[in-house]
Amino acid sequence: MRKIVEPCGLHCIKMHHITVVFGEQTVLEDVNLHIHCGTLTAIIGKNGAGKSTLVKALLDDIPHSGEIEFRNLRDEKIHNLTIGYVPQKINIEKYTPLSVYDLFASYHGKVPAFLVKSRKLYRQVKELLGVFEAEELIDKQVCNLSGGQMQRVLLSLAVMNGPDLLLLDEPEAGIDQNGMELFYKNIGYLKKHFDLAVILISHDLEYVRHYADHVVLLDKKILCQGSAQEVFESEEFKKEFAMPFWQPAEELPRETGHKEKETPYDASYKKKNVKQDSRREKR
């Protein structure tokens, strides 16, 4: 587990000409980005713009051309890049007897988690969960976690081995307003106390303009990039989203002190509610 340190600002990650082609279709074209540790870069764009494809290319999960360079500006040396990843969701079957500790142990340990419980690893996991206000979840079943709880657990898991780059692929899915506030509070803590850069894929433009240091508007290629104000005021943004020019962001609601609802992390939950609502309308 990485020692908590302030970002030095001297580590930079450069993406050169990242391109993804499936058959005759170009999904991502000539993406060039330059980001530093201690910053949150938000990637925005319409559905099908290539945002998640970029994440998969960075994870080396799909064939692509171009290169990713991780350089220390202090000595100008190129280093190996370690990436942490928080997906939109993970599929855990209901009643799966897997605790949060078991999840960490299976990822980090060299022997099956059910064979032996390491006291040292248990303390380390609980300490790391505590960074994200989730230490009380260590013995909970993963299948019973709410959306916000799951994201805090996945964040803890993603930074366990001290990544240089943290990728967050639409992590707001399934989180209520209080959970969102806590999520971005945790991201702010990461920026200040972990020596890493953060890339966030998001559809929540209000939170993006409130929290992002750098914004990239993507539609297969980079249309524009800069501060949230610069991007939101651009002609490219207006064409993509048919939205008015930049307006001063209203103060986002703060934590009310209400606890997050303990809704199980169930991908079918929203679908069930939609069906029930449609039945009520028919009646």
Disulfide bonds with the S-S distance in Angstrom:
none
